[in-house]
Amino acid sequence: MSRIATPSVQSATGATAEVYAQIRKAAGSVPNTFAAIGAHGPAALKAVLQAEAVLASGGLTRQDQETIKLLVSEVTGCDYCVAAHSMLGKMAGLKPEALKQVRTGQSTGDAKRDALARFVRTLVETRGTIAESEFASIKAAGYSDAQLVDISLAIALVIFTNTFNRINDTELDFPAVA
């Protein structure tokens, strides 16, 4: 059970109800993490959704975005986000085996995806300190400077939800990942 008491989504009013309606319209339901964030910080949830819209309009594919979010969630140990981004990764067209390979640091057989995964893992594990060779490697894989901005934004967004879910011990409402 989650640590932070979250009123039912149906009882929300004001700014919280508005942001929940936006999520319901886009996703069909309000995931537990968004329900908890919105109940106590509707402006924070709105900011996350706005940043997600910026990311969606950027230069990364949906598969790239989910690769980043899944990998960061795995490295930070957020079971909730691993489950969510495994499901979203499948919806984006990533095969279950590729999702597992991303999580475990194995090759997916897709050189560009593997370069992205290595780069993101290095960024997270070194707290953003990378060697020139790491920078050269991601550029050689075909990622542009604008995409490096998007990679940074994706990492920042998922670290926010990872951190909140670790604080809250948010109850899973996605299929658990073994």
HURA-V771532 format. One line per field, one symbol per residue. ss: DSSP state (h for helix, s for strand, l for the rest). Layout:
ss = ???
//
This chain:
ss = llllllllhhhllhhhhhhhhhhhhhhllllhhhhhhhhhlhhhhhhhhhhhhhhhlllllhhhhhhhhhhhhhhhllhhhhhhhhhhhhhllllhhhhhhhhhllllllhhhhhhhhhhhhhhhllllllhhhhhhhhhllllhhhhhhhhhhhhhhhhhhhhhhhhllllllllll
//
